[in-house]
Amino acid sequence: MAVAAMTIELRIEHAQSLKDRRQVVRSLKEKLSHGFNISVAELDEAVTWQSATIGVAAISASRDYLAGQMHQVEMAVNRIVNDLGATVADAWWEFLETAASY
């Protein structure tokens, strides 16, 4: 079993309030979770209105499948946040090693 985790840092320059920030974050989370078979969560507290950190996790039997899926998710994130008036400041993903259970 392979597990992939992605971290996405967003810049939301147009946000004038916490409500503006939440709208972008909520919309991104909903679109990703409905478009892909992944888990999506906000990783940081709303410290500033203009930034957010999103986490994505996926599990599969195939590392190759996960690598392709993470690439597709990253492209979708860029497209979605652009439509929402935000930008991706940084995004990275990695495989998390799982211990075999017997």
Backbone bond lengths (Angstrom), bond angles and torsions (degrees), N, CA, C in turn:
res aa  C-N    CA-C-N  psi(-1)  N-CA   C-N-CA  omega(-1)  CA-C   N-CA-C  phi
1 M - - - 1.453 - - 1.526 108.75 -
2 A 1.311 115.67 135.46 1.469 121.60 178.56 1.523 109.09 -114.69
3 V 1.323 115.31 143.61 1.462 122.09 177.59 1.521 107.67 -126.81
4 A 1.341 115.89 131.22 1.469 120.78 176.92 1.525 108.57 -118.49
5 A 1.320 115.06 140.27 1.466 120.87 177.60 1.523 109.21 -128.16
6 M 1.330 115.47 133.53 1.467 121.75 178.86 1.523 109.27 -119.96
7 T 1.326 115.89 140.45 1.454 121.83 174.04 1.527 107.57 -117.64
8 I 1.331 115.61 131.75 1.460 122.09 -177.78 1.520 108.73 -124.48
9 E 1.314 117.10 122.76 1.460 121.67 176.45 1.522 108.56 -104.14
10 L 1.317 116.22 124.44 1.464 122.27 -176.66 1.516 111.52 -108.54
11 R 1.330 115.07 147.88 1.465 122.91 168.74 1.514 106.48 -114.75
12 I 1.326 116.10 127.14 1.465 122.06 -178.61 1.526 107.09 -121.92
13 E 1.319 115.46 77.32 1.462 122.05 -172.74 1.530 113.05 -61.42
14 H 1.329 117.92 -34.42 1.467 120.95 -175.15 1.528 113.35 -79.22
15 A 1.327 118.18 -8.60 1.464 121.18 -176.42 1.529 110.64 -64.93
16 Q 1.323 115.21 121.76 1.466 121.54 177.55 1.526 111.97 -103.78
17 S 1.331 115.61 -7.00 1.461 120.04 -178.31 1.521 109.23 -156.38
18 L 1.315 115.45 170.51 1.452 121.45 175.64 1.530 110.48 -62.78
19 K 1.308 116.93 -32.45 1.468 121.55 177.69 1.530 110.88 -62.24
20 D 1.324 118.35 -42.99 1.466 122.14 177.25 1.524 110.78 -60.89
21 R 1.326 115.85 -43.54 1.462 121.29 179.48 1.519 110.48 -63.07
22 R 1.327 116.80 -48.03 1.469 121.16 -179.33 1.513 112.28 -59.89
23 Q 1.330 116.97 -36.45 1.457 121.08 -179.38 1.530 110.54 -62.24
24 V 1.328 117.17 -44.23 1.461 121.36 179.23 1.524 110.18 -66.24
25 V 1.318 117.17 -47.77 1.461 121.57 -177.61 1.531 110.61 -63.24
26 R 1.309 117.48 -46.88 1.464 121.45 -178.84 1.526 111.05 -62.09
27 S 1.324 116.62 -44.56 1.452 120.77 -179.73 1.533 111.02 -62.86
28 L 1.328 117.83 -44.69 1.457 120.92 178.62 1.527 110.79 -61.82
29 K 1.322 117.77 -46.81 1.459 121.47 -179.88 1.525 111.52 -59.46
30 E 1.312 117.29 -45.05 1.468 121.11 -179.37 1.524 111.50 -64.33
31 K 1.327 117.16 -45.50 1.466 120.37 -177.85 1.523 111.45 -65.80
32 L 1.316 117.95 -38.68 1.462 120.22 178.93 1.523 111.72 -69.88
33 S 1.325 117.00 -45.25 1.466 118.73 -177.34 1.520 112.16 -68.64
34 H 1.332 118.03 -29.62 1.456 120.58 177.42 1.527 112.50 -81.73
35 G 1.320 118.02 -27.08 1.453 121.50 -176.26 1.521 114.43 -89.91
36 F 1.324 117.19 -19.44 1.459 121.87 -177.01 1.528 108.46 -135.65
37 N 1.299 116.25 158.73 1.462 121.46 177.41 1.527 108.38 -89.37
38 I 1.345 116.09 70.44 1.463 122.62 -174.52 1.523 109.81 -137.89
39 S 1.315 115.13 165.48 1.460 121.85 171.89 1.518 108.25 -103.25
40 V 1.330 116.41 138.91 1.463 121.71 -177.29 1.524 108.56 -132.37
41 A 1.340 116.20 135.27 1.462 120.11 179.24 1.519 110.06 -148.07
42 E 1.328 115.44 151.91 1.457 120.93 172.52 1.519 107.34 -81.51
43 L 1.340 117.32 130.84 1.457 121.15 -173.19 1.519 114.66 -99.03
44 D 1.310 117.65 -17.52 1.464 119.06 -176.55 1.519 110.46 -119.33
45 E 1.292 114.38 163.64 1.454 119.77 173.01 1.523 108.25 -80.83
46 A 1.292 116.83 158.20 1.463 121.55 -179.16 1.526 109.90 -75.16
47 V 1.331 115.71 70.78 1.463 121.24 -178.22 1.524 110.30 -72.01
48 T 1.331 115.94 -45.17 1.462 120.07 176.44 1.522 108.45 -125.73
49 W 1.300 116.97 155.39 1.455 122.26 179.52 1.519 111.42 -74.63
50 Q 1.315 117.38 -25.23 1.458 120.80 -171.90 1.526 114.93 -95.12
51 S 1.316 119.51 7.64 1.463 119.73 179.26 1.518 110.97 -144.38
52 A 1.328 115.60 156.81 1.458 121.93 177.18 1.522 108.56 -157.62
53 T 1.325 116.00 151.75 1.460 121.60 175.91 1.519 108.09 -122.48
54 I 1.332 115.54 127.41 1.457 122.61 -177.31 1.518 108.82 -116.54
55 G 1.318 117.51 139.85 1.453 122.69 176.25 1.514 110.39 -113.76
56 V 1.322 116.06 141.51 1.455 123.32 178.55 1.521 107.56 -128.21
57 A 1.339 117.08 137.63 1.461 121.24 176.85 1.516 109.64 -134.97
58 A 1.338 115.32 144.15 1.462 121.24 178.58 1.524 109.02 -145.07
59 I 1.329 115.34 149.14 1.462 122.30 -179.81 1.520 108.25 -127.03
60 S 1.334 115.91 139.54 1.465 120.61 177.25 1.520 108.97 -157.12
61 A 1.307 115.47 163.28 1.462 120.40 174.09 1.525 110.83 -78.13
62 S 1.326 117.32 -16.97 1.457 122.15 -174.54 1.530 111.58 -116.52
63 R 1.322 116.15 122.03 1.463 120.61 175.14 1.522 110.63 -66.60
64 D 1.338 117.06 -35.78 1.467 120.40 178.40 1.523 111.02 -62.64
65 Y 1.335 116.55 -42.46 1.460 120.26 178.28 1.528 110.38 -61.12
66 L 1.345 116.39 -45.02 1.463 120.38 -179.57 1.523 111.91 -63.58
67 A 1.321 117.20 -39.40 1.467 120.08 178.95 1.527 109.99 -61.35
68 G 1.320 116.73 -44.08 1.460 120.52 177.26 1.511 112.12 -64.61
69 Q 1.331 116.23 -40.54 1.458 120.27 179.98 1.529 111.07 -65.66
70 M 1.318 117.99 -41.78 1.467 120.68 179.09 1.524 110.64 -64.00
71 H 1.326 116.87 -36.94 1.469 120.26 176.52 1.533 109.74 -63.79
72 Q 1.334 117.51 -44.75 1.467 121.07 178.48 1.528 111.47 -63.76
73 V 1.326 117.07 -40.13 1.469 121.04 178.78 1.521 109.91 -63.09
74 E 1.326 116.96 -43.21 1.466 120.10 -179.64 1.530 111.29 -62.46
75 M 1.328 117.23 -41.56 1.467 120.04 176.98 1.528 110.88 -64.79
76 A 1.328 117.19 -40.86 1.466 120.95 179.27 1.520 110.84 -65.39
77 V 1.330 117.63 -40.47 1.467 121.27 179.05 1.524 109.92 -59.45
78 N 1.322 117.09 -46.67 1.471 120.19 179.66 1.522 111.07 -59.57
79 R 1.325 116.81 -43.15 1.468 121.15 -179.84 1.533 111.10 -66.55
80 I 1.325 117.23 -45.75 1.464 121.70 -176.87 1.528 111.32 -65.05
81 V 1.340 116.97 -49.16 1.469 118.50 -177.37 1.520 111.26 -67.43
82 N 1.322 117.58 -31.48 1.456 120.22 175.57 1.531 110.07 -62.31
83 D 1.329 116.40 -43.42 1.466 120.82 177.28 1.528 112.01 -64.02
84 L 1.334 116.79 -27.24 1.468 121.65 -179.17 1.532 111.96 -89.60
85 G 1.319 117.67 -1.08 1.464 121.01 178.84 1.514 113.90 83.69
86 A 1.320 117.41 18.86 1.461 121.51 179.18 1.529 108.31 -115.56
87 T 1.335 116.51 178.14 1.454 121.47 177.10 1.525 109.64 -136.24
88 V 1.318 115.48 155.40 1.465 121.12 174.40 1.530 106.76 -89.33
89 A 1.321 116.40 114.22 1.462 120.77 177.89 1.527 110.31 -75.76
90 D 1.338 116.54 -37.07 1.462 121.59 179.40 1.525 108.18 -163.60
91 A 1.313 116.16 150.22 1.459 121.67 175.18 1.516 108.28 -151.45
92 W 1.325 116.83 137.01 1.451 121.36 177.10 1.517 108.63 -150.70
93 W 1.313 114.80 156.32 1.452 119.49 177.10 1.520 109.78 -141.70
94 E 1.331 114.25 162.33 1.462 120.53 -178.82 1.518 109.53 -153.84
95 F 1.322 115.61 158.15 1.449 121.03 170.94 1.516 108.04 -84.13
96 L 1.313 116.26 136.29 1.458 121.03 174.29 1.514 107.33 -101.23
97 E 1.294 116.01 130.35 1.463 120.25 -178.48 1.521 109.46 -76.98
98 T 1.311 115.40 137.65 1.458 120.80 177.70 1.506 108.63 -113.26
99 A 1.308 115.59 142.58 1.460 120.59 177.58 1.527 109.17 -81.62
100 A 1.297 115.50 139.94 1.462 119.44 178.41 1.524 108.79 -72.93
101 S 1.315 115.51 138.37 1.471 119.17 178.27 1.518 108.67 -112.94
102 Y 1.293 115.56 139.79 1.461 120.86 -178.11 1.507 110.20 -120.30
